[in-house]
Amino acid sequence: MATKGKGGKKAVVRAGNASASKKTAATKVEPAKGKLGVMVVGLGAVATTMIAGVEAIRRGLASPVGSLTQMGTIRLGKRTDNKSPLIKDFVPLADLKDIVFTGWDIFEDNVYEAAAHAAVLKPELLKKLKPALQKIKPMPAVFDQYYVKRLHGTHVKKGKNKRDLAEQLRADIRAFKKKVDRVVMIWAASTEIFLEPKPVHRSIEAFEKGLVDNDRAIAPSQIYAYAALKEGVPFANGAPNLTVDLPVMIELSKKNAAPICGKDFKTGQTFMKTVLAPAFKARMLGVNGWFSTNILGNRDGEVLDEPQSFKTKEESKLGSLEYIFQPEIYPELYKDIYHKIRINYYPPRGDEKEAWDNIDIFGWLGYPMQLKVNFLCRDSILAAPIALDLVLFLDLAKRTPKLRSIGIQEWLSFYLKSPQSAPGLYPEHDLFIQSMKLKNTLRHIMGADLVTHLGLDYYD
Ligand SMILES: NC(=O)c1ccc[n+]([C@@H]2O[C@H](COP(=O)([O-])OP(=O)(O)OC[C@H]3O[C@@H](n4cnc5c(N)ncnc54)[C@H](O)[C@@H]3O)[C@@H](O)[C@H]2O)c1
């Protein structure tokens, strides 16, 4: 049975129409008027590939392949209605031409120099974009080598304590807000060492005291997130760090109507895992072992070569199978999976990562089989459209009365290796459930019928 949204089907047609009823007006998504400011923490490979990509797309030099917000459609009504508008025509998203980028980095390179250093995009393309890219110069970062051992930052803020650093970031945000109409922040900086939640993360008061006391449990990523959420700015985390998955951040997010979501861009191997694992489970095929290994040679690979940063990444990558297979419900099929993940820094490959998976599965009567996946991917080419979509959807969430004050935007799990969900609720890792959740959330906020795929009404 299709569930009716509050405004019913007609609201879809009338979305944005001044004659809509008062009730619809109160829940209506605000239009994306003016400039959207995007503050990027870390102007490295992913960030510069996103920024240069947006610039190239704006000029008609390239196509936004991999971006659901730019290329995806959404079915409305029945299959027989033949109504599948582009997502960006259905929900009011910021137009790419209205995006203004800024950011922070621990190095002074402007975006053109950083993109050239990352060597993801071809020099011919970068040269065409040079005048625009070199105008984007990073602000000094909040950084402490204790949290990213392999990097030595030179372009770094100084402050008497972490509270002072947070205030400097808040001043950066407020200054940027004067130039644009809305702001979103995204962490595309290096992976920090593995940290666990501590009492200092339990409440806003405890965290603010921890900032003054320079508590070791507060990493730079948390200081950026705190600054963003205090300023009412939505925050996305592209890395696996412990950042917004903390009670203090959830509290701040709700209090200041600053949406947050999970963490760690779901790009290569985990993307494949969250496609294949649900397929095995749907067919009740068992799995004994899943060995995943990677070689990559970019700066991210260098940072992840350090055991404490690798541990953060490993934890994020490990979670997906456990949740998808539900071994507690299917012990015979999934109780004893041996799941191993390796990331090897191998400089000759640069950003062109290679991932191998060996999956030991078993079928009818327990007979064993194997599946091998060899994914020759480009890390930042996969991550850039995800970063862009997260930014655009978080901005949408901020303009949506039904979403902006709920804190965690579970519907954005689709993009993330470690989805975040309400406390006590297990996260959904299955890519297709995530995709359905995302699209139904868009239908819901626009007052359209949800699509459940039941389809019995075609046979009435
Ligand atoms: N590319 C992918 O497919 C992918 C997938 C999932 C997650 N990630 C994560 O995204 C992040 C970025 O990846 P990348 O390949 O662009 O890495 P990168 O090393 O090229 O870029 C990271 C940038 O962050 C800067 N930085 C580090 N600490 C900072 C701080 N405290 N403040 C400001 N800047 C800081 C570094 O100087 C660097 O320029 C990494 O954490 C990575 O693990 C990437």
The ligand as an SDF file (V2000), in Angstrom:
LIG
                    3D

 44 48  0  0  0  0  0  0  0  0999 V2000
   39.2610    9.0290   -1.7040 N   0  0  0  0  0  0  0  0  0  0  0  0
   38.4720    8.1360   -1.2050 C   0  0  0  0  0  0  0  0  0  0  0  0
   38.0060    7.2560   -1.9020 O   0  0  0  0  0  0  0  0  0  0  0  0
   38.1070    8.2150    0.2400 C   0  0  0  0  0  0  0  0  0  0  0  0
   37.1400    7.3470    0.6960 C   0  0  0  0  0  0  0  0  0  0  0  0
   36.7550    7.3970    2.0240 C   0  0  0  0  0  0  0  0  0  0  0  0
   37.3390    8.3140    2.8610 C   0  0  0  0  0  0  0  0  0  0  0  0
   38.3210    9.1310    2.4180 N   0  0  0  0  0  0  0  0  0  0  0  0
   38.9170   10.0250    3.3820 C   0  0  0  0  0  0  0  0  0  0  0  0
   38.8610   11.3640    2.9180 O   0  0  0  0  0  0  0  0  0  0  0  0
   39.9380   12.0700    3.4790 C   0  0  0  0  0  0  0  0  0  0  0  0
   40.6290   12.8460    2.3840 C   0  0  0  0  0  0  0  0  0  0  0  0
   41.2310   11.9660    1.4620 O   0  0  0  0  0  0  0  0  0  0  0  0
   42.2820   12.5120    0.4020 P   0  0  0  0  0  0  0  0  0  0  0  0
   42.6160   11.3930   -0.4820 O   0  0  0  0  0  0  0  0  0  0  0  0
   41.7920   13.7910   -0.1470 O   0  0  0  0  0  0  0  0  0  0  0  0
   43.5360   12.7940    1.3600 O   0  0  0  0  0  0  0  0  0  0  0  0
   44.6830   13.8900    1.1660 P   0  0  0  0  0  0  0  0  0  0  0  0
   45.7850   13.4540    2.0630 O   0  0  0  0  0  0  0  0  0  0  0  0
   44.9770   14.1210   -0.2680 O   0  0  0  0  0  0  0  0  0  0  0  0
   44.0150   15.2240    1.6980 O   0  0  0  0  0  0  0  0  0  0  0  0
   43.8320   15.5050    3.0420 C   0  0  0  0  0  0  0  0  0  0  0  0
   44.1840   16.9650    3.2530 C   0  0  0  0  0  0  0  0  0  0  0  0
   43.8420   17.2940    4.5860 O   0  0  0  0  0  0  0  0  0  0  0  0
   44.8460   18.1630    5.0920 C   0  0  0  0  0  0  0  0  0  0  0  0
   44.7240   18.1410    6.5440 N   0  0  0  0  0  0  0  0  0  0  0  0
   45.1070   17.1980    7.4270 C   0  0  0  0  0  0  0  0  0  0  0  0
   44.7340   17.5310    8.6630 N   0  0  0  0  0  0  0  0  0  0  0  0
   44.0990   18.7190    8.5710 C   0  0  0  0  0  0  0  0  0  0  0  0
   43.4740   19.5670    9.5130 C   0  0  0  0  0  0  0  0  0  0  0  0
   43.4540   19.2620   10.8040 N   0  0  0  0  0  0  0  0  0  0  0  0
   42.8800   20.6970    9.0640 N   0  0  0  0  0  0  0  0  0  0  0  0
   42.9050   21.0170    7.7470 C   0  0  0  0  0  0  0  0  0  0  0  0
   43.4830   20.2460    6.8120 N   0  0  0  0  0  0  0  0  0  0  0  0
   44.0800   19.1140    7.2180 C   0  0  0  0  0  0  0  0  0  0  0  0
   46.1260   17.6220    4.5080 C   0  0  0  0  0  0  0  0  0  0  0  0
   47.1420   18.5740    4.5070 O   0  0  0  0  0  0  0  0  0  0  0  0
   45.6690   17.2580    3.0960 C   0  0  0  0  0  0  0  0  0  0  0  0
   45.8270   18.3360    2.2040 O   0  0  0  0  0  0  0  0  0  0  0  0
   40.8470   11.0490    4.1610 C   0  0  0  0  0  0  0  0  0  0  0  0
   40.6110   11.0580    5.5390 O   0  0  0  0  0  0  0  0  0  0  0  0
   40.3810    9.7570    3.5760 C   0  0  0  0  0  0  0  0  0  0  0  0
   40.5840    8.6450    4.4260 O   0  0  0  0  0  0  0  0  0  0  0  0
   38.7000    9.1200    1.1050 C   0  0  0  0  0  0  0  0  0  0  0  0
  1  2  1  0
  2  3  2  0
  2  4  1  0
  4  5  1  0
  4 44  2  0
  5  6  2  0
  6  7  1  0
  7  8  2  0
  8  9  1  0
  8 44  1  0
  9 10  1  0
  9 42  1  0
 10 11  1  0
 11 12  1  0
 11 40  1  0
 12 13  1  0
 13 14  1  0
 14 15  2  0
 14 16  1  0
 14 17  1  0
 17 18  1  0
 18 19  2  0
 18 20  1  0
 18 21  1  0
 21 22  1  0
 22 23  1  0
 23 24  1  0
 23 38  1  0
 24 25  1  0
 25 26  1  0
 25 36  1  0
 26 27  1  0
 26 35  1  0
 27 28  2  0
 28 29  1  0
 29 30  1  0
 29 35  2  0
 30 31  1  0
 30 32  2  0
 32 33  1  0
 33 34  2  0
 34 35  1  0
 36 37  1  0
 36 38  1  0
 38 39  1  0
 40 41  1  0
 40 42  1  0
 42 43  1  0
M  CHG  2   8   1  16  -1
M  END
$$$$
